[in-house]
Structure formats: structure tokens, C-alpha cells
């Protein structure tokens, strides 16, 4: 099983979207500064996860969520949008 996840930086409210087979290990990598794209914005908290059966499905969902980023769909996904 694979997880698609959204992280939020505690430093500047940035978001990071990714997928992994081991969410605990991946969060540890982000928070220990071993992921170049997230290193400057550590510490990260997981704010959303989705479980998918295959890596391919997880990659497709990650790309879909990245297209939402910053828009209404992204805010709805995170429960931040009130109509």
C-alpha cells in the first residue's frame, strides 16, 4: 500500500505533496533535513493522507493534488474552504 501525503511547514506555512510506502520513515527524512526540497522549511507536520493500492495510483493522485495546490480544490481537500 502507498500513501499520498501533504505536509505543512511549521516555519512558514508551506505545503509539500508526495507519496511513499512508509510514511513514518518519509516524515523522518523530511524533518531531519535529508530531502533537499524541504530542508529549508523544517519542521513538517502531516496534515492529509490517502491510501492507494499501487505506486502508479499514488503517483497519479499526487500529480492531481499538485494541480490543485493553492486553489479552491486544494482548500476543500484540506477542509479550509467554507462556501
N, C-alpha and C positions, 0 to 999 in steps of 0.2 A: 504494500500500500504506500502511496505517496501523499504528501501534504503540500498544498499550496498555502503560503502564509503571507501575511502582511505584518511588517514590523513598524513600530513608530519610535523615533529617536526621542529620548528624554531631554536632549540638549536643545534641539531646535524644531521639534515637531515635523521632521522629515519622515517620509514613508519609504519603505523598501518592500518590494514584492518578489517572492522567489518560490521555489519548490524544492523538496527534499524527501528522502526516505527516512531520515532520522532527525526530527525537529529539535530535540534537545541538543544533539551534537551541533547542529547547524546554528542554533542560537548562541551556543558557547563560542563558536568560531567568529560570529559577528561581534559579540561582546568582548572578545579577547583581542580584537584588532587584526585578526588574520584574514579578513575579507577586505580587499583594497577599497572597494566602492563604499563600504560602510564604516571604515576605520575612523574617519574624522568626526563621526556623529554618534559614537558610542556613548552611552548605554542604550540598548534597544529592548523594547517590550513587544511580545506577540499580542496583536490586537484582533487578529482574524485568522482562522484556519479552515481549510476544506480538505476532505479526504477523497482521493481518487484511486482507482484500481491500478492504473498503469502510468508509467513515466510519460508516455505520449499524451495521455489525457491531462496530466498535471501541467505539462509544458503548454498545451493549448489553452488551458484555463488561466495560467499565469499571463500569457500574452493577452488574453481577453481582458483580464483585470487591469493590466498595464495600459490598455487603451482607454479604460475608464478614468484613470488617475487624474485627479483634480476636477473632475466633472460631477454632475449630479448623480450618475450611476455609482461612482466611487463612494460618494457620501451616503447614498442609500444602502450600499453594501455594508458600510461600517455603522449604520444606524445614526448618522449625523444629519440626515435630511428630514425636515419637518415640512410637509406640504400644507 
